[in-house]
Amino acid sequence: MKLAKRADMIKPSPTLAITMKANALRAEGRDVIGFGAGEPDFDTPDNIKKAAIRAIEEGFTKYTPVGGTDEIKDAIIQKFIRDHGLAYKRSQIVVSCGAKHTLYNLSQVLFEEGDEVIIPAPYWVSYPDIVVLAGATPIICDTRESDNFCCNPKSLEKKITPRTKALILNSPSNPTGAAYKKENLQALAEVIIKHNILVISDDIYEKIVYDNYDFYSIASIDDKIKNLTIVVNGVSKAYAMTGWRIGYAAGPEEIISAVTKIQSQSTSNPTSIAQKAAVEALNGDQSVVKQMVSEFEKRRNFIVDALNDIQGITCPPPQGAFYVFPNVSSLYGRSHSGNTINNSTDLSTYLLDRANIAVVPGKEFGNDQHIRLSYATSMKNIEEGLRRIKYAILELN
């Protein structure tokens, strides 16, 4: 059977593939510690679970409006007012089956053959493939570790052509944990407005920040940039609700209406029960988020110190999310048992084979000098995992 070309144009998500491989090896009896999954290891808070149970008991188990109920849209509207001073109408909000689904729908609505979409690297692994599936061309804009992996206005402007349709901006970032300061966003906004391109602002990690970092959304700068911005967010990361699959977008009414239409012919509405749970997440007690972030910060501090204690590895502390992106390029050229480490894939394979440690090669994120580790796992796993990594590195010649 001949498959459609689009099926061969993309690859499976490497982060999910690493997690699946680690799980398969565990099933075979190997004691694998996984640093691959971008998923909080905390349970969904009780008040959110109880809201879902009530929804089931009250029979809220039918279809809802395609783009989400008025109740969840109102909760999202209040969240934007409360957190960012941003005002949206219901017609400017759409709720989808996770933030990834939201991004996919946006790409289907906005991009087509001949369009270019600028993606700063390192990038989340799915951005380029989502753009490719829409028929457009990802244009990678490399960032530097010395710039905290943030895209600067000059680099952005150099990548803009008459075909440029949008910039995808992710802050805090997966995989680096880097976050943009307000002044950085203001400088980027000037370029975006000048060239009249769109910006998709992926804010999914906005609540997971450290060191008194004050998250700022690019849409908050002024009305000009707000009118060019589609903000994407969801409840997966902040509320440990990855399996509930609720993401959302806020932006110009014409775009949101088109996304809703696309969604009506694919998934229809997101799960009714999950919508009720997400309303409670957004409107309910937020102290549990602070508790989770506090624990993430302890883990971050430990893993950064432990990585920097390994000769040949340097790791700046991330400002947000729950990933570290250490530079391991000093290890390239070293070997073990006749096998030379030439790149991030080789090192990741070595750590899995030698130390039963699953990490994701930086190459998958557009930067082969690094690897990514998620610290969304227990401190016990982090301590043991870093011990194994240290000894595995010491065994390299």
KAJO-V459344 format. One record per helix or strand of 3 or more residues. SS is the DSSP state (H for helix, E for strand). FROM is the first residue (numbers start at 1). TO is the last residue. If there is no record, write none. Layout:
SS_FROM_TO + SS_FROM_TO
This chain:
H_5_9 + H_14_27 + H_46_57 + H_70_84 + H_90_92 + E_93_96 + H_99_110 + E_116_121 + H_126_133 + E_137_142 + H_145_147 + H_153_159 + E_164_170 + H_182_195 + E_198_202 + H_218_220 + H_223_226 + E_229_234 + H_242_244 + E_247_250 + H_253_264 + H_272_283 + H_287_308 + H_329_331 + H_344_355 + H_362_365 + E_370_374 + H_379_394
